[in-house]
């Protein structure tokens, strides 16, 4: 969209469980990678070129579903 707001479009919709993506983009390791693509003081710009270097893990759907199950259960306990 611009350097302040990104949109992702996955052309293979069967690669990710949407609930898994919810946890993935909240994870510390992915956020650290994304933070490294940003520059600014009060308003951060994310470089589209640098964003291309961010590694997004794609485990099999069965593993994604198990991760979601475990994290949902953990969330319920807290």
KAWO-V22852 format. One line per field, one symbol per residue. phi: phi as a letter, one per 20 degrees, with the letter a starting at -180 (. if undefined). psi: psi as a letter, one per 20 degrees, with the letter a starting at -180 (. if undefined). burial: b if it has 9 or more other ideal C-beta (glycine too) atoms within 8 Angstrom, else e. A space follows every 50 residues. Layout:
BEGIN
phi: ???
psi: ???
burial: ???
END
This chain:
BEGIN
phi: .afdbdcdcefdfefcegfffgfffeffffffffgfeebqddceedffff ffefedfcfggffgffgfgffffffffe
psi: faiipqqpopinijhqphhghghgiiqgghhgghhiiqqrghppppphgh hiippoqnrqhggghggggghgggghh.
burial: eeeeeeeeeeeeeeebbeebbebbeeeeebbebbeebbeeeeeebbbeeb beebeeeeeeeeebbebbeebbeeeeee
END
